[in-house]
Amino acid sequence: MHSTTQKPIQSRHNIRQQIRKTRQNLTALEQTQAEQNITQQAMDLITLRQAQNIALYLAFDGEISTQLLIEKLWQQGKNVYLPVLHPFCPGYLLFLQHRPNIPFMRNKFGILEPQLNVQNVLPVEQLDIIFTPLVAFDQQGNRLGMGGGFYDRTLQGWQQKSFIPVGLAHQCQQVESLPIESWDMPLFGILVA
């Protein structure tokens, strides 16, 4: 039996649509400022955790750019890894080392990823921090992605592993509360610009 006095929780689909549109409407200046802010916060966390193997993503669909962070990490001699759709385990990600001048291709979602080379793959367990993109987040550390579940599957059981997952987000991506499903993986933390 339903109580009609409860405030209806927005559907995941509606939240995704609304936040993606808001994020896409950010100005170039707002995006640049967010990238600089996030880069500083991420570098502080990387230093604090003495991280060497860092997974990032290439910005897509209005996500905060990680280009400045990648360049700073290279300057410090850190290893940078980018996600690639797993060729044999649908729904999972592999992380490939990213170096200057590595060729890219677009995956089935139109997102740039390094060309698959098994010599560049690092097992997830050997990463120190996985910085994840997200569409929306709430104060409880819940993350709503694009809906494919790739990060949720990849991060499963992270609390028993050596890495921490940390979301990168614009302030406009925060919502009061997300409708959570059993497969959703909460993050260690979220850096907000």
VOGU-3710 file (C-alpha; in Angstrom, 3 decimals, decimal comma):
1> mhsttqkpiq> 0,000/0,000/0,000  1,369/3,422/-0,995  1,448/6,487/1,180  0,521/9,468/-0,974  2,174/11,943/1,400  5,694/10,746/0,573  7,719/12,980/-1,696  8,280/10,979/-4,900  11,911/10,146/-5,553  12,978/11,208/-9,023
11> srhnirqqir> 13,731/8,307/-11,307  17,339/7,542/-12,171  16,547/8,261/-15,820  15,133/11,725/-15,029  18,073/12,608/-12,781  20,502/11,510/-15,503  18,769/13,609/-18,160  18,493/16,689/-15,957  22,068/16,655/-14,605  23,645/15,840/-17,971
21> ktrqnltale> 21,856/18,819/-19,513  22,972/21,088/-16,651  26,550/19,851/-16,977  26,602/20,303/-20,763  25,451/23,909/-20,316  28,479/24,912/-18,230  30,562/27,617/-19,887  34,133/27,059/-21,077  35,318/29,270/-18,202  33,354/27,241/-15,632
31> qtqaeqnitq> 34,820/24,032/-17,080  38,377/25,422/-16,965  37,968/26,614/-13,367  36,506/23,244/-12,365  39,423/21,413/-14,008  41,978/23,558/-12,141  40,133/23,134/-8,828  39,775/19,355/-9,232  43,404/18,983/-10,337  44,600/20,640/-7,117
41> qamdlitlrq> 42,287/18,540/-4,918  43,294/15,338/-6,719  47,024/16,125/-6,446  46,594/16,731/-2,694  44,848/13,356/-2,291  47,454/11,555/-4,430  50,258/13,049/-2,299  48,439/12,201/0,940  47,951/8,568/-0,113  51,415/8,309/-1,728
51> aqnialylaf> 49,689/6,932/-4,829  51,765/5,872/-7,826  49,252/4,095/-10,107  46,307/6,368/-10,830  43,337/5,584/-13,060  41,578/8,509/-14,701  39,153/8,970/-17,584  38,966/11,221/-20,622  36,166/13,769/-20,264  33,006/13,169/-22,264
61> dgeistqlli> 29,573/14,780/-22,249  30,511/17,757/-20,036  32,487/15,778/-17,433  35,339/17,577/-15,692  38,445/17,415/-17,860  41,367/15,398/-16,500  43,920/16,608/-19,073  45,690/19,031/-16,714  45,798/16,362/-13,991  47,254/13,800/-16,422
71> eklwqqgknv> 50,021/16,209/-17,415  50,867/17,035/-13,784  51,001/13,328/-12,920  53,351/12,645/-15,823  55,586/15,523/-14,645  55,799/13,817/-11,241  56,656/10,426/-12,743  53,316/8,852/-11,771  51,688/6,088/-13,821  48,380/7,097/-15,422
81> ylpvlhpfcp> 45,820/4,510/-16,542  42,676/4,954/-18,629  39,629/2,686/-18,841  38,988/0,535/-21,897  35,899/-1,599/-22,455  36,922/-5,182/-21,694  37,018/-7,099/-25,009  36,140/-10,522/-23,505  34,075/-9,690/-20,392  31,199/-7,475/-21,550
91> gyllflqhrp> 30,247/-4,858/-18,973  33,721/-4,654/-17,397  36,644/-2,266/-17,740  40,361/-2,808/-18,204  42,878/-0,099/-17,300  45,679/0,629/-19,760  48,731/2,731/-19,068  48,455/6,098/-20,773  51,606/7,734/-22,103  52,104/10,659/-24,472
101> nipfmrnkfg> 51,444/9,810/-28,121  49,546/6,561/-27,490  46,943/6,085/-30,276  43,266/6,394/-29,378  40,097/4,992/-30,860  36,413/5,568/-30,137  34,571/2,772/-28,354  30,966/1,760/-29,074  29,736/4,710/-26,952  31,808/7,244/-28,884
111> ilepqlnvqn> 34,237/7,705/-25,968  37,966/7,919/-26,696  40,066/5,139/-25,213  43,649/3,954/-25,756  44,079/1,303/-28,425  44,107/-2,057/-26,675  47,585/-3,404/-26,043  47,769/-6,181/-23,440  51,293/-5,092/-22,480  49,814/-1,846/-21,123
121> vlpveqldii> 47,107/-3,460/-18,944  47,388/-3,172/-15,166  45,171/-5,371/-12,972  42,662/-3,283/-11,007  44,121/-4,591/-7,729  47,428/-2,842/-8,517  45,854/0,607/-8,865  46,061/3,025/-5,928  43,227/5,389/-6,856  40,510/5,099/-9,489
131> ftplvafdqq> 39,080/8,528/-10,266  35,639/7,928/-11,743  33,359/10,096/-13,807  29,763/10,353/-12,666  26,483/11,955/-13,682  25,133/12,687/-10,195  26,057/12,105/-6,561  24,549/12,629/-3,129  25,920/13,471/0,320  26,079/9,789/1,266
141> gnrlgmgggf> 28,764/9,164/-1,390  26,418/7,415/-3,785  27,235/7,741/-7,472  24,960/7,644/-10,477  26,770/6,885/-13,711  25,628/6,801/-17,328  23,668/3,586/-16,756  25,944/0,885/-18,167  27,179/-0,334/-14,765  30,810/-0,554/-15,957
151> ydrtlqgwqq> 32,272/1,189/-12,907  29,879/-0,542/-10,481  31,055/-3,959/-11,731  34,709/-2,915/-11,771  34,555/-1,431/-8,257  32,693/-4,338/-6,692  34,224/-5,208/-3,323  36,707/-2,314/-3,472  36,689/-2,084/0,328  38,685/-5,347/0,410
161> ksfipvglah> 41,122/-4,202/-2,284  44,117/-1,888/-2,264  42,629/0,959/-4,311  40,079/3,631/-3,453  37,434/4,898/-5,897  36,981/8,678/-5,915  34,432/10,548/-8,008  35,150/13,843/-9,765  32,187/16,202/-10,116  30,906/19,694/-10,676
171> qcqqveslpi> 28,900/21,169/-7,792  25,814/21,206/-10,059  25,880/17,389/-10,127  24,949/17,022/-6,466  21,400/15,955/-5,644  19,778/15,535/-2,254  19,338/11,795/-2,490  19,817/9,186/-5,217  17,546/6,186/-5,726  19,990/3,352/-5,018
181> eswdmplfgi> 19,989/-0,155/-6,452  21,667/-3,213/-4,918  24,463/-3,176/-7,524  25,414/0,485/-6,960  28,897/0,892/-5,490  29,335/3,819/-3,079  32,612/5,685/-3,467  35,404/6,315/-0,960  34,954/10,025/-1,621  33,946/12,633/-4,168
191> lva> 36,014/15,672/-5,103  33,740/18,562/-6,033  34,707/21,671/-8,011
//
